Amino acid sequence: MRAALQLAQSGYKTAVISKVFPTRSHTVSAQGGITCAIASADPQDDWRWHMYDTVKGSDYIGDQDAIEYMCSVGPEAIFELEHMGLPFSRTEEGRIYQRPFGGQSKNFGEGGQAARTCAAADRTGHALLHTLYQNNIKNETVFFNEWFAVDLVKNQDDAVVGVIAICIETGETVYVKSKATVFATGGAGRIYASTTNAHINTGDGMGMALRAGVPAQDMEMWQFHPTGIYGAGTLVTEGCRGEGGYLVNKDGERFMERYAPNAKDLAGRDVVARSMVLEILEGRGCGPNGDHVKLKLDHLGEEVLESRLPGICELSRTFAHVDPVKEPIPVVPTCHYMMGGIPTNVHGQALTVDAQGSDAVIPGLYACGEVACVSVHGANRLGGNSLLDLVVFGRASGLFIEKSLREGIELRDASQTDIEAAGARLEALNAREQGEQVAPLRHELQEIMQNHFGVFRTGEFMREGIAKLADLRERVENVALADRSSAFNTSRIECLELQNLFETAEATAVVAEARDESRGAHAREDFTERDDENWLCHSLYQSEGKQVSKRSVNFTPQTVETFQPKARSY
Amino acid sequence: MLQVSLYRYNPESDEAPYMQDFSVDTGDRDLMVLDVLELIKADHDGSVTYRRSCREGVCGSDGLNMNGKNGLACITPLSESIKGGKLVIRPLPGLPVIRDLVVDMSLFYAQYEKVQPYLQNPTPAPAIERLQSPEERAQLDGLYECILCACCSTSCPSFWWNPDRFVGPAGLLQAYRFLADSRDTATEDRLAKLDDPFSVFRCHGIQNCVNVCPKGLNPTKAIGHIRTMLLNRAT
């Protein structure tokens, strides 16, 4: 939406294809805020401190040129959003309200906890997404709402020249020709059984990319958010802990003091999630099955909760049947965010590697937001950095495409054969008479991922998971329609989504097994240490032949000194 | 077993809509209505059609009419919805049905766009944010949280009668969200565009919108503020 806005403002013909009405996209669920050094809470705040935190949070496999770009351009992008009307919460001085989030520090980790996350109460994603949609209306962007992109169309030079898309309401299928195709298709949290993600987060961009021979980067890196509501999976923002909430075990002990003596409950998300699982495994979990812990907020008082965290109060009452004003919320680490994705440069251009192992731009294809791996999050994303990522790099993609269009983009037209090749998967699905139903297959996939590729991983168990996925592949490819109608056929869409989920899941599984070290969100019980000698690099996955290779991390920011890898503690 | 009655209509094969009954095994859990729909689609009939996305009441996809009342299926527990041991699910009333529980929301969105739902302020923006006091910002609470689910407008008799001319509660709530924003300078233009017998004044204060809003918002109150502004403008 941010990229579309940039292009619509530039006057170039811009269309957004969205499988849901744009304000139904998952950004709407982001709660706590958008992290950026706008120097409101602390006039001395510095984007370089934010950069340091992000590099450290990434466990040193975030690209430092991209992190530098995001953190330094961030303030401008935030102020633009405010000028567009985003209803940020305010300080007494009238500036944007900022709250503390996990992994934030002042003065390169030396100055204590920072408060750097800009917030609109605990509905920041909602406020952001609606503001962007509203400004797209203002700029008359063309929307194809409830259209589903099926597969990429490539020309004879392997350049991307658009997509095959299906109108959900009528079933009409067309080739949408384009000089620049930008994926902003979000994550794929639905590969796991327990996730904070919306039903629609099915990795459609990943599926399309992998099928088209585009590589995927760092797919083993999945963030498990410490505080998903137990049983329901719905997210409870880290902002709860930023505002002073903390986690307790069955003895009422604030256990994070043992695992992260300085940052405590505001350590990196990977650290907090692992600590919670250890508490549970060591018998200090809450409830009759001892399988969760609790988030205590009642000491903050009703006034703070209702003004700063009103959405959380609502969600907790609805999904946990608990009023956080009175009692703690049962929570458990829950799949939340895909740090990996399509490798891109800071302009959003999708990358692959050539025969010599050097980066090569894939003409015509761009990616930004969760589906992209630019990479600013590396092995572990800091809270509040995802909204900044999508705004900054959505904007950057738009700016770059605008410039390229002005200079002239020449791509050869797709031939009829190219278009038919892209439409083949949909054709096959429509023609298939027999096969399994989508819901049980999806359930099976999610259980495999949940059991074999969770918070803690071991080689042997992952290899079992990979074998199960290999068995599942053919069945998923042969999924059958429960409904052959053309009118608003959600069964057809769910089948296509399942195949995208599968591609994403398999990439995750294969690369997770290959990375034999522990780093960030990827925690191996059989390789418990970080191995900088062999794995201070990105993983790269090609679906053809399930090949895993390595790609170097960028350690050369342009205006600051390199942040050298060191042991990561909070 | 829960008895569920669903509104069914496929424009390709059905002459007219009909109600279809399902017997759903909920395991005696107090599921959300959306969970029940997911069970029906997975275990009974894969052709059952509805919209859904976030499943936590913030995306606004699954506004439905459940036992006579509009609401979001994902945050409506069975215990709050069941009447006489049965769950009757229909599409939101007053809009054309595309298929089963999916309605055509074009008219609803057109009314939203009509109020110019974006900040207007032609003065050059400062290098940082425009300042706004916490009190000024508080004026937007209860307005900006709207999720465009259409539960309100499709429960409003005035919107049923004049969906093309009466902006409806959702659109008017957004109109007031920008009228109330200290950063917006288009107040006069906004009011001029609303100053006709239909856009605002077709609201008769029935308050169905207030009763059904899943986010606890109060469009009637916002409409009252707009009326006052329009009347003050006239005098």
Contacts between the chains, C-beta under 8 A, distances in Angstrom:
chain1	res1	chain2	res2	distance
A	20	B	51	7.5
A	20	B	53	5.6
A	20	B	59	7.7
A	20	B	61	6.6
A	21	B	61	7.6
A	21	B	105	7.4
A	21	B	109	7.7
A	21	B	148	7.7
A	23	B	59	7.2
A	23	B	60	6.9
A	23	B	147	7.3
A	23	B	148	5.7
A	24	B	51	7.8
A	24	B	53	4.6
A	24	B	54	7.4
A	24	B	59	4.2
A	24	B	60	6.4
A	24	B	61	4.8
A	25	B	53	7.7
A	25	B	59	7.6
A	26	B	53	7.3
A	26	B	54	6.8
A	26	B	59	7.8
A	28	B	54	6.5
A	28	B	58	5.4
A	28	B	59	5.1
A	28	B	147	7.6
A	29	B	54	5.2
A	29	B	56	6.6
A	29	B	58	5.6
A	29	B	59	7.2
A	38	B	128	7.3
A	38	B	129	7.6
A	78	B	129	7.7
A	79	B	125	7.5
A	79	B	127	7.4
A	79	B	128	5.7
A	79	B	129	5.4
A	82	B	129	4.1
A	82	B	130	6.5
A	83	B	119	7.7
A	83	B	121	7.8
A	83	B	125	4.4
A	83	B	129	7.5
A	83	B	130	6.7
A	84	B	118	7.3
A	84	B	119	6.3
A	85	B	118	6.1
A	85	B	119	3.0
A	85	B	178	7.7
A	85	B	181	7.1
A	85	B	183	7.1
A	85	B	184	7.6
A	87	B	137	6.8
A	87	B	140	4.9
A	87	B	144	4.7
A	87	B	181	7.6
A	88	B	129	7.3
A	88	B	137	7.7
A	89	B	134	7.8
A	89	B	137	6.6
A	90	B	132	5.5
A	90	B	133	6.5
A	90	B	134	4.8
A	90	B	136	7.8
A	90	B	137	4.6
A	91	B	134	7.4
A	92	B	133	7.7
A	92	B	134	6.6
A	93	B	131	7.4
A	94	B	131	3.4
A	94	B	132	5.5
A	94	B	133	5.3
A	95	B	128	7.5
A	95	B	129	6.4
A	95	B	131	6.7
A	96	B	129	5.5
A	120	B	144	7.8
A	123	B	58	7.7
A	123	B	145	6.4
A	126	B	58	6.0
A	126	B	145	7.2
A	126	B	147	7.3
A	127	B	144	6.4
A	130	B	144	7.6
A	131	B	118	8.0
A	134	B	117	5.0
A	134	B	118	4.0
A	134	B	119	7.9
A	135	B	118	5.6
A	137	B	113	5.8
A	137	B	117	6.8
A	137	B	118	6.4
A	138	B	116	7.7
A	138	B	118	4.4
A	169	B	98	6.0
A	198	B	53	4.7
A	198	B	54	4.4
A	198	B	55	6.6
A	198	B	59	6.8
A	199	B	52	5.5
A	199	B	53	5.8
A	199	B	54	7.7
A	199	B	55	6.0
A	200	B	53	4.8
A	234	B	55	7.7
A	234	B	56	4.6
A	235	B	56	7.8
A	311	B	58	7.6
A	314	B	57	7.6
A	315	B	56	6.3
A	315	B	57	7.6
A	318	B	57	6.9
A	318	B	75	5.2
A	318	B	77	7.9
A	319	B	56	7.2
A	437	B	42	8.0
A	437	B	46	6.4
A	438	B	46	7.2
A	439	B	41	7.2
A	439	B	42	3.6
A	439	B	43	7.6
A	439	B	46	7.5
A	440	B	42	7.7
A	482	B	45	7.7
A	482	B	46	2.6
A	482	B	47	6.0
A	483	B	46	5.7
A	483	B	47	3.7
A	485	B	10	5.8
A	485	B	12	5.4
A	485	B	13	7.3
A	485	B	47	7.0
A	485	B	99	7.8
A	486	B	12	6.5
A	487	B	10	6.1
A	487	B	11	5.3
A	487	B	12	5.4
A	487	B	98	6.8
A	487	B	99	4.9
A	488	B	49	5.4
A	488	B	98	5.3
A	488	B	99	4.3
A	488	B	100	7.8
A	488	B	102	5.3
A	489	B	49	7.7
A	490	B	41	8.0
A	490	B	49	5.5
A	490	B	50	7.6
A	491	B	46	4.9
A	491	B	47	6.3
